[in-house]
Each structure stands twice: as C-alpha cells, then as structure tokens.
Amino acid sequence: MSFFDELKRRNVFRVAAAYTVAGWLLVQVADIFVPALHLPEWITTALAFFLLIGFPIALFFAWAFELTPEGIKRETEIAEGASITHETAARLNHVTIVLLVAVAALVLVDRFVLDHPGSNASPTAEPVIRLTAEPSAAVNEGPSVAVLPFVNMSDDEGNEYFSDGISEELLNVLVGIEGLRVPSRTSSFSFKGSTLKLSDIGRELGVDHVLEGSVRKAGDRIRVTAQLIDVRSDTHLWSETYTRELDDIFAVQDEISSAIVDALKLTLTGEDKARIEHRSTEQAKAYNQYLLGRHWWHQRIPGRMAEAIAPLKKAVELDPEFDQAWAALADVYLLLPEYGEGSVSVYIPLALDATQRALDLNPESARALTTSAYIKGMHQYQWGEAEREFQRAIELEPGYVTAHQWYAEMLAVQRRIDEALHQLDLASKADPLAPIIPHIKGWICNWDNRLDEAEHYYIEALRLDPGFPYAVSNLALVYIQTGEFDKSRAQWQEFGRIQNAEGAISPFLLVVDAVENPALREQAVATLQDSNVPIDPFNAPVNFAFMGRYDLALEAILRNYETGGPYAPHVNRMKIFDPLRDDPRFQAMLADMNLLDE
C-alpha cells in the first residue's frame, strides 16, 4: 500500500477537511459575536492562532492514533484486520456535511441579518420632508446609482466618520464614470437613518440602483459589507463582504467600484479606469485622518469647523503628497472667515498655500481648482482667471456641486444673474435634495429684486430642510420688501427658535417695525448704531437701506470692505444698494475690486 493510500485509510484527509471547516466556522462566529458582545478584539486573533497551531497536531493524531470501541489506541497497537477506520470515515463524512450546512447558514445569517446595513437604523426615525418634484423623470437617462451612507457597525460610535467617509469616497469615484449618473453627497446622505423603503429612496433620488452597506472597524481591522440593489425590482444584483486590515481599504474600494461597473454592465473609458485606480495616498493612517477632517467639514457646526484642521494637517504630515488632503485643508481655511471663525488676513493666505500644494501634486484636481478659482475671484478680484479655473474644474468633474455653486456666486457678483441661475440648475441636477442650492437661488433672486422667485426658492429649501436657519432669515428679508410684515416677524421668531437665540433677534424685529411705521425709524436707527449687530453687507447695511439711511449703509459697507470682510464683493449685485452706485466712494471700492465696469 502506498503512503498516499495509507493517509486515506487512516482518515488523515477527512480529519484535515473536518478540522478546516470547523476552524473556519469558529473564526466566523467569533468575528460576528465578539464585537456584538463587546468582547476584546484579541479573542478572535487568539482563536485563529490556536487553530493554526492545532492543525498539524490534529493531523499527527489522525495518523498515529485510532478511535476504537475500547478508546483511543496507537495505530501500531491495533491487530491487523481489527481496524474500524472505515466506520470512522463514515462518521467524519457526516460531521463534515453538518459543518458545511452550518457554514452555509452562518453566511446567510451574517449577510442578510446581522450585517444588513439597515439593521442599525432607528425604528422611530422619521423621513425628512421632501420636495414633491419629479426626480423619477431622470431614471431613463441611463444607468444611475445612489450611494447611501454606510452604517457604522463598530462598537465605537466615534467611528461614524469612517463609515461616512468610505461611502463618500466610493461616491466620488463613481460620479466620475462617464455615462453613470450618481446623486451627490448631500442628497444621498439626507436618507441617513431613514426607514423609507429603498424603492421610495430610489424614486426620491431619481435612480434605479442603490448601493448600501456597513462598516465595522476595530483597531486596524475592518469589515465592509456592500450590496447593490435594483430598486425597481427590489433584487440584489451583487453583494460582498470584505474582512481586511485597514491598509487594505483602498483595495476594497477598488473592488467595490469594479463590481458595480460589472453589475451595471458599464463600458469604461481609459480615463474612467484611471480614475478608479487613482489613489491620492497609499498610507492608511493618513487616509483615516483625512476622513476625520472631511467629517468635521461636512458637519458645518458653527464654532467647530476649525476642528477639521488638526486631522487634515496630520494627514499631510503623514503623507506630504496627499493632494486630496491639501485640497480639503484649503477648503476649511477658505470658509473659516465666512463662518466667523477667523479673519481673511490669516486664513486666506493659508488657503491659497494649501491649494497651490494640491495643484502642484495634481494639476487636474477639480476640488483644488474650484477653491483656487473662488480665492482668485472673491478675494483677489481676478475675475477672468477665476472663471477659467471654474470652467476647467467643471470640465474635469461635472458633478462637483460646489464648483457650480461657487461659480454661480461669482457670476452673480458680476451681475450675470441668468448665467448664475443656470449653474445652480446644473448643481440641482447633481444634488437634487440639497437645500443649499435653492437657498442660493433665493439669495441671488432676492437681491436682484426678483422677490416672487426668491420666496419660491426659499420655501423650496425649507421643504427640503425645515430647520435650515438661513433660508428662514432670508425669507424674513423678502417679506420686509413685499410689505408682509407679520410674515417677516414670524420668520425672525422662527429663526431665533432654531438658533436658540430668541434674544438676538430683537434688532431685526425693530427694523420690521420701523419699515412698517416710519415714525419709529429714527429710534430704530439710533438703536442699531448702538447695538452689536454684525457690520457686514447682509445685516447693518441692509437694515439701514431698508429704512432709507443710505449714508449709514455706505459707511457700514466701506468699513466691512476696509477690514477685509469676506462678503465685500457681493454688494455689487445687491440692487438695494443701487442708490449708492454713483457715490465716488462706492465707485472707488468697485474699482478696487475690478467690478466698476461689470
């Protein structure tokens, strides 16, 4: 008898198969229940280690010993013809079959029950109020997929930034594929925690496919589950679970993107393939810090946006060639003055430096080009160069909503209102449920004296997000101009409630009273001059203009411009200040901003 035949007779191969299946089953059970029971992560690692150590031991015992009715005996002690290895083989076959059935059951439970992305949603969560537009009309424009925020399945709720970030990065890759329509982040993430059916979400977003998933992160180990669903038939086109080390997150994202392309039967161009394969960094730790920084950027919490700086600076310290992190850092620096968290003189030079670093590393970074264009326009008044960079950014990434939005704001400053609204229409197509887009439309129409349109757009923004404070306050300004003073007061009171600052709205209510009753204007003007209402183009100057005191409005405008106020160029588009346009001081300010002939 050959050695191979002897291995078969002594059931060594059957023991190896049963041990392998049983070991895999134990590891998977531990991988699922260790996090669920809040047990230490090392338990799974230790189990895998001891199973590996035990494998050769099991094979040795299978070779050297045999299980007999009298107990375990050495193979050499069993008389010829007395061996019952054939009976043991049958038992091992039965055990292996049972284990395989258990493995199949565990895979089904893990994929469709324990790790289902919706299992972490709150059962009491209410859907966001939606605009009853016609998003479904876009479904027939070709393949489309919405990337919903992946559910954080980690024990630590603080890892939510990571699951959100993975979702956003997948979205950013897919949105660049030619022929595939992907709603932008704001629209897709508005369904976070929603209990709506996927078919309803697909209809709201105007897509025929949804990608959802979950992320479990424990130390340097991650488990990503993703599934692509046809929302029309509620069928799974593809699903997969990846259990990897954190360093492998880039490969996981590549595999998911490629799987979606295959499932949707898309034909990729060379540029599409390069975009999917492109990585701004190969360092997982830098990438982790980048995701944390972007998390804080997206929160837009007043007074806390600066918290995005530290992780983004850490990201570029870990990898100085990480162009995405440089571009994200530039965005934070750029907006801090507009959110009242720093001065233009401090943060705009930092934003410019970070933008240039990003462009030096990647001249075709649409994100960095957008930020560069905004700085060149709104802060350096190089309008022609800014426009060229905006157009190039949009050419590189047509679905980048911020590029369309900021370009629209610059066009509005130049009084190119219809062009500005067209850019915002393009932004709405890419991000149909983002309240900021109709809000900016209202903002532009308001100060172009298109008050009916402004009211429509602000109401649209509030239907998308009833708690959007600036749409509430700007609608109050519309009602002052239309003479609907009670409506204006109601809006200001709602603004105070949302902002938890009822006491801060009294100056604005005073202006409403004074515009309605001219006898109150002198006292209102005196109160405003003594108040702490911020001096910028959208508070004191506007309020003085409402009450006919254009002299005081001009003083406030010039003071804002001379101190580097971030919104200074916007006065050019605001028709409420047209009575000041022939004043030499106003003309000189416009000339300094290269807006005199606009």
C-alpha angles and dihedrals in degrees: 000000000000123000090249091053090049090053089053093046092052090049094239091142092048091050090049091051094046092045092049094050093044092047093049090048092052092049092050092048090051092046090056102039103035092071092037091055092042091241121156115279091230090073091073092046093049092049092053090048095052092045090055091048090048096052098078089040090056091049091050092052090047089055100040103035139044132202108235134172087260092053134263114341134177112258091238091058095059117095118238110270093019096090117115096192089128090062091045089051091057091050091049090050090054092047092050092050091051090049092050090052089051090050091052091048092049092051091052094047093045095049102039104027118019098035099032106137094227094054092087095053119111111254090215096050112128121217117251114257106263135208109247094226126135105268093149090069088078094057094089094053091092135285114340135180134183119211108216119202109273114242117251105235094172122118088237113072086201088074090072090100088062097052091044090048094051089052093049094048091051089050091051091053095047095045089063095057111108113243095017118106115210123177112231128254101270094055096044095043092051086080094058108137091003120149093206116127115258089243089058092046090050091051092049091051095039094236134128097209135046128198113205133164150141137250127209115189124185115168107306094341123093136185117198123187119188134175133182115214132192100223094199094061097020090231130141112243094181140351135175141169122216123195108187146139116273091253088065095059091103092055090049091054091048092050093049092049092048092047091053091050090051094045092051091044092233122170110224125214121219089259091052091052092047090050093052092047096043116107123186090202139014093200114100094198092054090047091051091054090047091055090050091051092049088050091060091043091056093047091067089194109173110249094011106071089097088069087079091067100072098054093043091050088049089052093055091043090056091045115015089187094059098119095181091057092049090051092048091049089051090054091054093049090047097055100038093087091048089053091049094249099118146350130281091233091060105037107033093064088049090049091049092050093049091047092052091050090053092049093047088057096040116013089187097056103132090196094055092043090053093052091045090051092051092051093047091050108036099031108024096031093225092143099170095050090044092054093051091053093047091052092048091050091051091047090054095044112015092179096056100117097193091059091056092044097049092042088053091052091052092048089051091053087056089051092247090135102162091049089050092052090049090057089050090051087057089049090051091052090055095041108022098172099045108117093202092071099059087039091058089046089055091046091054095044093046095061092041088061092248090130100162090054091045091053090049093052095045091051089049090053090050092050087057093044116010090190097054098129101197093052087054094050095043091050086056088058091051091053092051089057094046091049094244093134099165090054089050092052091049090052093050091049090050090049090053091049094050092047092041087233106113091152093057095062097066094095090054092049088049090057091051090053092047095049090049093045114032090196088072096052100090092054092043091052091050091049093049091050089055097041131093095239105143114260104232135119093271103049124028098018092048093046092050090049091050088058094046096252098130092158090064091041090056092049091053092046093051092045090053092048095047092050092051099255109188094227098049098117092055093076087075092068097042108099090195085078095049092108086066098051096095093049108111092227092053090046092051091051092051090048090053088054093047089242101112095102096035 
